[in-house]
């Protein structure tokens, strides 16, 4: 399945990792922005 999806592309494992890192950074920025605007509640710590 994955081989068919990436057929004809010139990707190496480091490209995939870089993409994952960029997605994580984007998600973190969006989460912080939503918290700043008080749209998303801060997580509650449980004891």
DRENDOGU-358941 format. One record per residue: residue number from 1; residue in three letters; chain; z, y, x of N, C-alpha, C in turn. Coordinates in steps of 0.2 Angstrom, whole numbers, plus 5000, padded with zeros to 4 digits. Atoms other than C-alpha are relative to their C-alpha. Example, Ala and Ser with C-alpha at 12.3 -4.5 7.8 and 13.67 -1.06 7.14 Angstrom:
1,ALA,A,5000,4994,5004,5039,4978,5062,5000,5006,5004
2,SER,A,4999,4994,4996,5036,4995,5068,5003,5005,4996
***
This chain:
1,UNK,A,5000,4994,5004,5000,5000,5000,5000,5006,5004
2,UNK,A,5000,4994,4996,5005,5013,5013,4994,5000,5005
3,UNK,A,5006,5000,4996,4990,5008,5024,4994,5003,4997
4,UNK,A,5006,4997,5004,4978,5012,5010,5001,5007,4999
5,UNK,A,4998,4992,5001,4987,5029,5007,4998,5004,5006
6,UNK,A,5001,4996,4994,4985,5034,5025,4994,4998,5004
7,UNK,A,5007,5002,4997,4968,5026,5029,4996,5006,5001
8,UNK,A,5004,4995,4998,4957,5038,5038,5004,5007,5003
9,UNK,A,4996,4994,4997,4971,5050,5044,5002,4998,5007
10,UNK,A,4999,5001,4993,4976,5052,5062,5008,5002,5001
11,UNK,A,4993,4999,5000,4995,5051,5060,5004,4995,5005
12,UNK,A,4996,5004,4995,5008,5045,5073,5007,5000,4997
13,UNK,A,4993,5000,5003,5027,5041,5069,5003,5007,5001
14,UNK,A,4997,4993,4999,5032,5058,5076,4998,5005,4995
15,UNK,A,5003,4996,5005,5021,5066,5063,5004,4999,4994
16,UNK,A,4996,5002,5006,5030,5057,5049,5007,5003,5001
17,UNK,A,4994,4998,4999,5047,5061,5057,5001,5008,4999
18,UNK,A,5001,4992,5001,5042,5080,5058,5000,5002,4993
19,UNK,A,5001,4998,5007,5037,5080,5040,5007,4999,4997
20,UNK,A,4994,5002,5003,5054,5072,5035,5005,5006,5002
21,UNK,A,4995,4995,4998,5064,5085,5045,4998,5007,4997
22,UNK,A,5001,4993,5003,5054,5100,5038,5001,4999,4992
23,UNK,A,4998,5001,5007,5057,5093,5020,5007,5001,4999
24,UNK,A,4992,4999,5000,5076,5092,5024,5002,5007,5001
25,UNK,A,4998,4993,4999,5076,5110,5030,4998,5004,4994
26,UNK,A,5002,4996,5006,5067,5116,5015,5004,4999,4994
27,UNK,A,4996,5001,5006,5078,5107,5003,5007,5003,5001
28,UNK,A,4993,4996,4999,5094,5114,5012,4999,5007,4999
29,UNK,A,5001,4992,5002,5087,5132,5011,5000,5001,4993
30,UNK,A,5000,4999,5007,5083,5130,4993,5007,4999,4997
31,UNK,A,4994,5001,5003,5100,5123,4989,5005,5005,5002
32,UNK,A,4996,4994,4999,5109,5137,4998,4998,5006,4996
33,UNK,A,5003,4994,5004,5098,5150,4989,5003,4999,4993
34,UNK,A,4997,5001,5007,5103,5142,4972,5007,5001,5000
35,UNK,A,4993,4999,5000,5121,5142,4977,5002,5007,5001
36,UNK,A,4999,4993,4999,5120,5160,4983,4999,5004,4993
37,UNK,A,5001,4996,5006,5113,5165,4966,5004,4997,4994
38,UNK,A,4996,5004,5005,5126,5154,4957,4997,4996,4995
39,UNK,A,5003,5005,5004,5114,5143,4949,5002,4993,5001
40,UNK,A,4998,5006,4999,5120,5128,4957,5007,5000,5002
41,UNK,A,4992,5000,4998,5139,5124,4958,5001,4996,5007
42,UNK,A,4998,5003,4993,5147,5120,4975,5003,4993,4998
43,UNK,A,4997,5007,5001,5152,5101,4976,5007,5001,5000
44,UNK,A,4993,5001,5000,5170,5097,4972,5002,4995,5004
45,UNK,A,4997,5005,4996,5180,5088,4985,5005,4996,4996
46,UNK,A,4995,5004,5003,5190,5073,4978,5004,4997,5005
47,UNK,A,4995,5003,4996,5206,5066,4985,5001,4993,4998
***
